[in-house]
Amino acid sequence: YSWIDVTEMRKSFEYTVYYQHWTRFIVLGIFPLILLGFFNLRIFMHLFIYKSSTNKDIASYIITLLIVVIFILCHIPRLVLNFYEALDSENIGQCGPPVWSMIFHVFSNSLLPVINSTSNFFIYFLAGKNFGAVCWECLE
């Protein structure tokens, strides 16, 4: 019979530190947060500093800002845990992860991303008049 096993590369300290921790931390964590901050700042400047906005534009910005804030709140715990594991990877490799980090891992990597994606629907539904109307139309 056959089975799936952890390869030697996955057990490698360098792979764990450089790919599992730092590459994922930067590419899936820091980079998206910087982009979200940059683009939201540009939208804010366009709407409020250059004064070229309508009430509809401001409402759309508030919806976007709410989605971004929820995204940040739901993904920061994952980034914090990843950062902790990167800093303490040698100790974790020898002794295993602490119990609190395994529990935190379940919430930060499973539950919070689900809450993030689910909340987007409700934000659109409750805040976006057109989105809510189209949804009700589809259900009828």
C-alpha positions in Angstrom: 0.0 0.0 0.0 1.0 3.6 -0.3 0.9 6.6 2.1 1.8 10.2 2.2 4.7 11.1 4.4 6.7 14.3 5.2 9.7 14.6 2.9 13.2 15.4 4.1 12.9 18.9 2.5 9.9 19.7 4.7 11.8 18.6 7.8 14.7 20.9 6.8 15.3 23.8 9.1 16.1 26.2 6.2 12.9 25.2 4.4 10.8 25.8 7.5 12.4 29.1 8.4 12.8 30.7 4.9 9.7 29.3 3.1 7.1 28.3 5.7 7.7 31.4 7.8 9.5 34.3 6.2 8.3 33.9 2.5 4.7 33.3 3.5 4.9 36.1 6.1 6.0 38.6 3.6 4.1 37.4 0.5 0.8 36.4 2.2 0.9 38.9 5.1 3.0 42.0 4.8 2.7 42.6 1.1 -1.2 42.5 1.0 -1.4 44.8 4.1 0.9 47.3 2.5 -1.1 47.2 -0.8 -4.4 47.6 1.1 -3.0 50.5 3.1 -1.6 52.2 0.0 -4.8 51.8 -2.1 -7.1 52.9 0.7 -4.9 55.9 1.4 -5.1 56.8 -2.3 -8.9 56.5 -2.3 -9.1 58.6 0.9 -7.0 61.3 -0.7 -9.1 61.3 -3.8 -12.4 61.5 -1.9 -11.6 63.8 1.0 -8.5 65.8 0.2 -9.1 66.6 -3.5 -12.9 67.0 -2.7 -14.0 65.2 -5.8 -16.6 62.9 -4.4 -20.3 62.3 -4.2 -22.3 60.7 -1.4 -22.4 57.5 -3.4 -18.5 57.5 -3.6 -18.2 58.1 0.1 -20.7 55.2 0.9 -18.7 52.9 -1.4 -15.5 53.9 0.3 -16.9 53.2 3.8 -18.0 49.7 2.6 -14.5 49.1 1.2 -12.9 50.4 4.4 -15.1 48.2 6.5 -14.1 45.1 4.4 -10.4 46.0 4.7 -10.6 46.5 8.5 -12.3 43.1 8.9 -9.6 41.6 6.6 -6.9 43.1 8.8 -8.5 42.0 12.0 -9.0 38.5 10.8 -5.5 38.0 9.4 -3.3 39.8 11.9 -3.5 36.9 14.4 -2.2 34.5 11.7 0.7 36.9 11.0 1.5 37.2 14.6 1.6 33.5 15.1 3.7 33.0 12.0 6.1 35.7 13.2 6.3 34.0 16.6 7.0 30.6 15.0 9.7 32.1 12.8 11.5 33.7 15.8 11.2 30.6 18.0 11.5 28.0 15.2 14.6 26.3 16.7 12.9 25.8 20.0 9.7 24.6 18.4 11.6 22.2 16.2 13.2 20.6 19.3 10.3 20.7 21.8 7.2 21.0 19.5 4.9 24.0 19.5 3.3 25.1 22.8 -0.3 24.1 23.3 -1.6 27.7 23.2 -0.1 28.1 19.7 -1.8 25.0 18.4 -5.2 26.3 19.7 -4.4 29.8 18.3 -3.5 28.1 15.0 -7.0 26.6 14.7 -8.6 30.0 15.2 -6.2 32.1 13.1 -5.8 29.7 10.1 -9.3 28.2 10.0 -12.0 30.1 11.8 -11.0 33.8 11.3 -10.6 33.5 7.5 -14.0 31.9 7.3 -15.4 34.8 9.3 -13.7 37.2 7.1 -15.1 35.8 3.8 -18.6 35.3 5.3 -18.7 38.9 6.7 -18.0 40.3 3.3 -21.3 39.0 2.0 -23.2 40.5 4.9 -21.5 43.8 4.5 -22.4 44.0 0.9 -25.9 42.8 1.7 -26.6 45.2 4.5 -24.7 48.3 3.2 -25.0 48.0 -0.6 -28.6 48.8 -1.6 -28.2 47.4 -5.1 -26.5 44.2 -3.9 -29.3 43.5 -1.4 -32.0 44.2 -4.0 -30.4 41.9 -6.5 -30.1 39.1 -3.9 -33.7 39.4 -2.9 -34.7 39.4 -6.6 -32.8 36.1 -7.1 -34.5 34.5 -4.2 -38.0 35.3 -5.4 
